[in-house]
Amino acid sequence: MMSLWILTLGQFIACKGCQDTKVQDIDTGEIEEFSNNWGKWLDMAQTPEGQPVIAYYDITHGALGLATGTLNGTAVSWEHQEIDGYPNEQGLDSGDRGAYTSVAVDDAGTTWVAYYDASLQTLRYGTRSTDATEWTLGVADTGGGGTPDAGLFTDMALDASGHPVIAHYDRGRGELRVTHWNGTAFAGEVIDAGEDAEDASGTIPADTGKFAAIAISEGMEYIAYYDAAGANLMLAKGVAGSYSTEVVDADGDVGRWPSIAVVNGTIHIAYQDVTGESVKLATGTPGDWNRTVVDQGKLVGADTAILNSANGMMIAYQDSYNNDLKLATQNGDTWNTESLGGVDGVGALGFHNELIEIDGTGFVASYNFTTEKAWFSPITP
């Protein structure tokens, strides 16, 4: 059983040293209370100093925000920044931006954020160095075809040069795409256009690339994703301009909500098995996979997040039947599972889950549909 202390962002924390969530104006430095509905489509990273960073969709404004936490023992305070989609000084709104967010911070402290522009149906990016006062914003990929709709289910990783590589789903064409930063701009390409599938009702049009999850190891890019036409878990491997793809699991409707980690050359993919109502783990290398059931139960396994921690492999995921966040920790050949939120009565958890490790301590973040805030907690075996 794990010992938890729970911090609900945006509400008063009843513990010594805890603070209300604040928002900082990056131009004036003024701190104000922050009460927006925030945390949906969140992603989490950490600064070089070991502070958590959460990029998120601000539902109140239909905008992209960033929360940077300051850890102090068993307390955490947060400062929020407005990145894109918020009304400007004249009250003009630039559109609905910030869903499907992914964040990464390089060793120098430069922050990159990838996200979906629902108004223009494109993949956007924002970046800011530690000494900059403003964000540089732009389009990372527009997708393909005459009516593109790209930038859904984005996931980003940094290469050895600290350049972002972003995998995402092009809904307009039902394809998996990737876009690379070359130092001055992004260049996008199709990785998998999918294939038609057949079932008892007839032909199912090609549709692949949903729930993309990327990891980069030793210069090689690995992208796990869901093929909706075939209902399979897929893996793409390669570098810009050259990728191969393969089926990792095809036993039923499998492969939604994958997360991926590469450890010493071995690939680990956590994902949902809809048919088997379970969360599964595929471990191995291209062409050689071992698939195991981590947890099984009614409507479990969505929104997986995987972490290779100092205490072993961990997987966070949703228990949709109980509106709860669950955590599985590997113990040899078995998995110990437990609920993290619902048992404490903190609301509906398990949505948009993320895991990181800071100084040997694991942390989990999740969107709470009851409080309409992000939920953040350490996890200690």
C-alpha positions in Angstrom: 0.0 0.0 0.0 1.3 3.5 -0.8 1.4 6.5 1.5 0.0 9.6 -0.3 -0.3 13.3 0.4 -2.8 14.9 -1.9 -2.6 18.4 -3.4 -5.6 19.7 -5.3 -4.5 22.5 -7.5 -6.7 25.6 -7.4 -8.1 25.0 -3.9 -6.8 25.7 -0.4 -4.6 22.9 0.9 -5.1 22.1 4.5 -1.4 21.5 5.4 1.4 23.7 6.8 3.2 25.6 4.2 0.7 25.0 1.4 -0.7 27.9 -0.7 -3.6 28.8 -2.9 -2.9 28.4 -6.6 -1.8 31.7 -8.1 -1.4 33.2 -11.6 1.7 35.3 -12.4 1.6 38.0 -15.1 5.0 37.4 -16.9 5.1 41.0 -17.9 4.4 42.7 -14.6 5.2 39.9 -12.2 2.0 40.5 -10.3 0.4 37.4 -8.6 -3.4 36.9 -8.6 -5.8 34.2 -7.5 -6.5 31.6 -10.3 -9.8 29.9 -10.3 -10.3 28.8 -14.0 -11.5 25.4 -15.0 -8.0 24.0 -15.9 -6.1 20.8 -16.3 -7.9 19.0 -19.1 -5.6 17.4 -21.7 -2.7 18.1 -19.3 0.9 17.0 -19.8 3.7 17.1 -17.3 7.5 17.5 -17.3 10.1 19.0 -15.0 12.6 21.8 -15.0 16.4 21.2 -14.8 16.0 22.3 -11.1 13.5 19.5 -10.5 10.3 21.5 -10.3 7.1 20.1 -11.9 5.6 21.8 -15.0 2.1 21.2 -16.2 0.8 22.4 -19.6 -3.0 22.3 -19.8 -6.2 23.3 -21.6 -8.0 26.2 -19.9 -11.6 25.4 -20.5 -12.8 28.7 -19.1 -11.1 30.6 -21.9 -10.5 27.9 -24.5 -6.8 28.5 -24.1 -3.3 27.1 -23.4 -1.8 27.6 -19.9 1.3 26.5 -18.1 1.6 25.9 -14.3 5.1 25.7 -12.7 5.2 24.2 -9.3 7.6 25.0 -6.4 8.1 22.0 -4.2 9.0 22.6 -0.5 8.9 19.5 1.5 5.3 18.4 1.7 4.0 21.6 0.2 3.7 22.9 -3.4 2.7 26.3 -4.8 1.9 27.0 -8.4 2.3 29.9 -10.7 0.3 30.1 -14.0 1.3 31.6 -17.3 -1.0 32.3 -20.2 0.6 31.0 -23.4 -2.0 31.1 -26.2 -5.7 31.6 -26.9 -6.4 34.1 -24.0 -8.0 37.5 -24.8 -5.5 40.2 -25.4 -5.4 43.7 -23.9 -8.1 44.8 -26.3 -10.3 41.8 -25.3 -9.9 40.0 -28.6 -9.8 36.2 -28.5 -7.5 34.4 -30.9 -9.6 31.2 -30.9 -9.9 27.9 -29.2 -6.4 26.6 -28.5 -4.7 24.3 -26.1 -6.3 20.8 -26.2 -4.2 17.7 -26.8 -1.2 19.4 -25.0 2.3 18.0 -24.7 5.2 19.7 -22.9 9.0 19.1 -22.7 11.8 21.1 -21.1 15.4 20.8 -22.2 18.6 20.8 -20.1 19.0 24.5 -20.5 15.4 25.2 -19.2 13.9 26.0 -22.6 10.2 24.9 -22.6 8.4 23.6 -25.6 4.6 23.0 -25.8 2.7 21.4 -28.6 -1.1 21.7 -28.8 -4.2 21.7 -31.0 -5.8 24.8 -32.5 -9.4 23.8 -32.8 -10.4 27.0 -34.7 -7.9 26.6 -37.5 -7.6 22.8 -37.1 -3.8 22.8 -37.0 -0.9 21.7 -34.7 0.7 24.7 -33.0 3.7 25.1 -30.8 5.0 27.5 -28.2 8.6 27.9 -26.9 10.3 30.1 -24.3 13.9 30.1 -23.0 14.6 30.8 -19.3 15.7 34.4 -20.0 12.7 35.3 -22.3 9.7 37.2 -21.1 7.4 36.2 -24.1 6.5 33.0 -25.8 7.4 32.4 -29.4 4.3 30.8 -31.1 3.7 29.3 -34.5 2.3 26.5 -36.6 4.1 23.1 -36.3 2.0 21.2 -38.9 -1.1 21.7 -41.0 -1.7 18.1 -42.0 -2.5 16.9 -45.5 -5.3 17.1 -48.0 -7.8 19.7 -49.0 -9.5 19.8 -45.6 -6.8 19.1 -43.1 -7.5 18.7 -39.4 -4.2 17.9 -37.7 -2.8 18.2 -34.2 -5.0 15.8 -32.2 -3.5 13.4 -29.7 -0.1 15.2 -29.8 2.9 13.8 -28.0 6.4 15.3 -28.0 9.9 14.2 -27.2 13.2 16.0 -27.5 16.0 14.5 -29.5 19.7 14.5 -28.5 20.1 18.1 -29.8 17.1 19.2 -27.6 15.0 19.7 -30.7 11.3 18.7 -30.4 9.8 15.8 -32.4 6.0 15.8 -32.3 3.8 12.9 -33.2 0.1 13.6 -33.8 -3.1 12.4 -35.5 -4.4 14.0 -38.7 -8.2 13.6 -38.3 -8.8 15.1 -41.8 -7.0 12.1 -43.4 -7.0 9.5 -40.7 -3.2 9.4 -40.6 -0.3 9.3 -38.2 2.0 12.3 -38.7 5.3 13.5 -37.2 6.9 16.9 -37.4 10.6 17.8 -36.6 12.1 21.0 -35.6 15.2 21.7 -37.7 16.5 24.7 -35.7 14.4 27.3 -37.4 11.1 25.7 -38.4 9.1 22.4 -38.3 8.8 20.0 -41.2 6.0 17.5 -41.1 5.4 14.1 -42.8 3.1 11.1 -42.9 4.3 8.0 -41.1 1.3 5.8 -41.5 -1.7 6.3 -43.8 -3.4 3.1 -42.6 -5.2 0.4 -44.6 -8.9 -0.4 -45.0 -10.1 -3.3 -42.9 -13.0 -5.8 -43.3 -15.5 -7.1 -40.8 -19.0 -8.6 -41.0 -20.5 -5.3 -42.0 -18.2 -4.7 -44.9 -15.2 -2.4 -45.5 -13.9 -0.2 -42.7 -12.1 2.9 -44.2 -8.4 3.4 -43.2 -8.1 5.4 -40.0 -4.9 5.2 -38.0 -2.7 7.4 -35.6 -5.0 8.1 -32.7 -3.5 8.3 -29.1 0.1 8.7 -30.4 2.8 8.3 -27.8 6.5 9.0 -28.7 9.8 8.1 -27.1 13.4 8.7 -28.5 16.3 6.5 -27.5 19.8 6.3 -29.0 18.7 8.5 -31.8 15.8 6.2 -32.8 12.1 7.4 -32.6 9.4 5.0 -31.4 5.8 5.9 -31.7 2.9 3.8 -30.3 -0.5 4.4 -31.7 -4.0 3.0 -32.3 -5.2 1.8 -35.7 -8.9 2.3 -35.5 -9.8 0.5 -38.7 -8.0 -2.7 -37.6 -8.5 -2.1 -33.9 -4.8 -2.8 -33.3 -1.9 -1.5 -31.3 0.8 -0.3 -33.6 4.4 0.8 -33.4 6.4 3.1 -35.8 10.2 3.0 -35.6 12.6 5.2 -37.5 13.9 8.7 -38.1 12.8 11.6 -40.2 12.0 10.4 -43.7 12.3 6.7 -42.9 9.9 4.7 -40.7 8.7 1.2 -40.5 5.5 0.2 -38.9 4.2 -3.0 -37.3 1.3 -4.5 -35.4 2.2 -5.1 -31.7 -1.2 -6.5 -30.5 -4.2 -7.5 -32.6 -6.1 -9.7 -30.0 -9.5 -8.0 -30.0 -10.0 -4.2 -29.9 -6.6 -3.2 -28.4 -4.2 -0.3 -28.4 -6.2 2.7 -27.2 -4.5 5.3 -24.9 -0.9 3.9 -25.2 2.1 5.3 -23.3 5.7 4.3 -24.1 9.1 4.0 -22.4 12.3 2.7 -23.7 14.7 1.2 -21.1 18.1 -0.2 -22.0 16.9 -0.9 -25.5 13.7 -2.6 -24.4 10.4 -1.0 -25.4 7.5 -0.9 -22.9 4.0 0.1 -24.1 1.1 0.3 -21.7 -2.4 0.4 -23.4 -6.1 -0.3 -23.0 -7.6 -3.6 -24.1 -11.3 -2.7 -24.7 -12.3 -6.2 -25.6 -10.7 -7.7 -22.5 -11.6 -4.8 -20.3 -8.0 -4.5 -19.1 -4.8 -2.5 -19.1 -2.0 -4.4 -20.8 1.8 -4.1 -21.2 3.7 -5.0 -24.3 7.4 -5.5 -23.7 10.1 -6.3 -26.2 11.6 -5.1 -29.5 10.2 -4.7 -33.0 9.0 -8.2 -34.1 9.4 -9.7 -30.7 6.8 -8.9 -28.1 5.6 -10.2 -24.8 2.1 -9.1 -23.8 0.8 -9.3 -20.2 -2.4 -8.2 -18.4 -1.6 -5.6 -15.7 -5.1 -5.1 -14.3 -8.5 -6.2 -15.4 -12.0 -4.9 -14.5 -15.0 -3.2 -15.9 -14.0 -0.2 -18.1 -10.4 0.0 -16.9 -7.3 1.0 -18.8 -7.9 4.4 -20.5 -5.4 7.3 -20.3 -2.4 5.2 -19.4 0.9 6.8 -18.3 4.0 4.8 -17.9 7.1 5.6 -15.8 10.3 3.6 -15.3 10.9 4.8 -11.7 13.7 4.0 -9.2 11.0 1.8 -7.5 10.2 -0.1 -10.6 7.8 0.2 -13.6 4.6 2.1 -12.8 1.5 2.6 -14.9 -1.3 5.1 -14.0 -4.6 4.6 -15.7 -8.3 5.3 -15.5 -11.0 3.2 -13.8 -13.9 4.5 -15.8 -16.5 2.4 -14.0 -15.6 4.0 -10.6 -14.4 7.4 -12.0 -11.1 6.7 -10.3 -7.3 6.9 -10.9 -5.4 3.7 -10.4 -1.7 2.9 -10.2 0.0 -0.4 -10.9 3.5 -1.0 -9.7 5.6 -3.9 -11.0 6.8 -6.4 -8.4 8.8 -9.0 -10.2 6.4 -10.9 -12.4 3.3 -9.5 -10.7 1.7 -6.1 -10.4 0.4 -4.4 -7.3 -2.6 -2.2 -8.0 -4.5 0.4 -6.0 -6.8 3.4 -6.2 -5.3 6.8 -5.8 -8.2 9.2 -5.7 -11.7 7.9 -5.4 -11.2 6.2 -2.1 -10.3 9.6 -0.6 -13.4 11.2 -2.0 -11.6 13.8 -4.0 -13.8 13.5 -7.1 -13.8 12.0 -10.6 -10.1 11.3 -11.4 -8.1 9.3 -14.0 -8.4 11.7 -16.9 -5.3 12.8 -18.8 -2.9 11.1 -16.5 0.8 11.8 -16.3 3.8 10.5 -14.3 7.2 12.0 -13.6 10.0 11.3 -11.1 11.9 14.0 -9.3 14.8 13.1 -7.0 13.6 9.6 -6.6 10.0 10.5 -5.8 7.2 9.7 -8.3 4.5 12.3 -9.0 1.1 11.8 -10.7 -1.1 14.5 -12.2 -4.7 14.0 -13.4 -7.7 16.1 -14.3 -10.5 16.1 -11.7 -13.8 16.4 -13.4 -15.5 17.1 -10.1 -13.4 20.1 -9.0 -12.6 21.1 -12.5 -8.9 21.4 -11.6 -5.7 19.4 -12.1 -4.9 17.0 -9.2 -1.3 16.5 -8.2 0.3 14.1 -5.7 3.5 12.3 -4.9 3.5 8.5 -4.9 5.8 6.7 -2.5 5.9 2.9 -2.0 
